[in-house]
Structure formats: structure tokens, C-alpha cells
Amino acid sequence: MNFNDELENLVKANIPVVQVVTYEWQRLYGFCVGIAEDNKLELYTWSVISGLKKWNKNLKSLKMKKIL
């Protein structure tokens, strides 16, 4: 089983948060966007530098999400 399949299985199992440590963050975003679109889910990312961001399907980009 490859990484993409393992990640998709975690999503389908309703695991709410998945932490992945990688230096290949662009590749990881690609996997996550594909899985989110295939499963009609919203995608959020978080990093120490950028904070919480939500994937905008229409703009195909990450936007800052305000937390109250």
C-alpha cells in the first residue's frame, strides 16, 4: 500500500486530524487536495509560520482562516 492509499484510508475512516512531517510539502498538498476533492471534503492546513488555512476549491489556493 502506498502513501496516497494510506492517507485516503485514514480520511475515509473519519480520522479528524493527520500529522505528516515531510520536507516535500508541495507533494503532500497535492495528495491532500486530490483526496479532499475526490471525497467532497473541506481541507485545512496548519503550520507554525502560516497558521490555519482553508483550501479554496474555486481559487485553487490556500486562504487564511480567522479563528474567533
C-alpha positions as a Markdown table, in Angstrom:
| # | Residue | x | y | z |
|---|---|---|---|---|
| 1 | Met | 0.0 | 0.0 | 0.0 |
| 2 | Asn | 1.4 | 3.4 | -1.0 |
| 3 | Phe | 1.3 | 6.6 | 1.0 |
| 4 | Asn | -1.6 | 8.1 | -1.0 |
| 5 | Asp | -3.8 | 5.0 | -0.3 |
| 6 | Glu | -2.9 | 5.0 | 3.4 |
| 7 | Leu | -3.8 | 8.7 | 3.6 |
| 8 | Glu | -7.1 | 8.2 | 1.8 |
| 9 | Asn | -8.0 | 5.2 | 4.1 |
| 10 | Leu | -7.4 | 7.5 | 7.2 |
| 11 | Val | -9.7 | 10.1 | 5.7 |
| 12 | Lys | -12.4 | 7.5 | 4.9 |
| 13 | Ala | -12.1 | 6.2 | 8.4 |
| 14 | Asn | -13.1 | 9.7 | 9.7 |
| 15 | Ile | -9.8 | 10.4 | 11.4 |
| 16 | Pro | -10.2 | 14.1 | 12.1 |
| 17 | Val | -6.5 | 15.2 | 12.2 |
| 18 | Val | -3.5 | 13.7 | 10.4 |
| 19 | Gln | 0.0 | 14.9 | 11.1 |
| 20 | Val | 2.6 | 14.4 | 8.4 |
| 21 | Val | 6.2 | 15.5 | 8.8 |
| 22 | Thr | 7.8 | 16.0 | 5.5 |
| 23 | Tyr | 10.1 | 18.3 | 3.6 |
| 24 | Glu | 8.1 | 17.5 | 0.4 |
| 25 | Trp | 5.2 | 19.8 | 1.5 |
| 26 | Gln | 4.1 | 20.6 | -2.1 |
| 27 | Arg | 3.7 | 17.0 | -2.9 |
| 28 | Leu | 1.8 | 16.4 | 0.3 |
| 29 | Tyr | -0.6 | 19.3 | -0.5 |
| 30 | Gly | -1.2 | 17.7 | -3.9 |
| 31 | Phe | -2.2 | 14.4 | -2.3 |
| 32 | Cys | -4.4 | 16.1 | 0.2 |
| 33 | Val | -6.2 | 18.3 | -2.3 |
| 34 | Gly | -6.9 | 15.3 | -4.5 |
| 35 | Ile | -8.3 | 13.3 | -1.7 |
| 36 | Ala | -10.4 | 16.2 | -0.4 |
| 37 | Glu | -11.9 | 16.8 | -3.8 |
| 38 | Asp | -12.5 | 13.1 | -4.5 |
| 39 | Asn | -14.4 | 12.8 | -1.2 |
| 40 | Lys | -16.1 | 16.2 | -1.3 |
| 41 | Leu | -14.4 | 17.3 | 1.9 |
| 42 | Glu | -13.0 | 20.7 | 3.1 |
| 43 | Leu | -9.3 | 20.8 | 3.5 |
| 44 | Tyr | -7.4 | 22.8 | 6.2 |
| 45 | Thr | -3.7 | 23.0 | 6.8 |
| 46 | Trp | -1.7 | 24.4 | 9.7 |
| 47 | Ser | 1.9 | 25.4 | 10.1 |
| 48 | Val | 3.8 | 27.3 | 12.7 |
| 49 | Ile | 4.7 | 30.0 | 10.2 |
| 50 | Ser | 1.3 | 30.4 | 8.3 |
| 51 | Gly | -1.2 | 29.3 | 10.9 |
| 52 | Leu | -4.5 | 27.8 | 9.9 |
| 53 | Lys | -5.5 | 27.9 | 6.2 |
| 54 | Lys | -8.5 | 26.6 | 4.3 |
| 55 | Trp | -8.3 | 25.3 | 0.8 |
| 56 | Asn | -10.4 | 27.3 | -1.6 |
| 57 | Lys | -11.7 | 25.0 | -4.3 |
| 58 | Asn | -12.6 | 27.8 | -6.7 |
| 59 | Leu | -9.4 | 29.7 | -6.5 |
| 60 | Lys | -7.3 | 26.6 | -6.1 |
| 61 | Ser | -5.3 | 28.2 | -3.3 |
| 62 | Leu | -5.0 | 28.3 | 0.5 |
| 63 | Lys | -6.6 | 31.2 | 2.3 |
| 64 | Met | -6.1 | 32.3 | 5.9 |
| 65 | Lys | -9.0 | 31.3 | 8.2 |
| 66 | Lys | -9.8 | 33.6 | 11.0 |
| 67 | Ile | -10.4 | 31.8 | 14.4 |
| 68 | Leu | -12.6 | 33.6 | 16.9 |
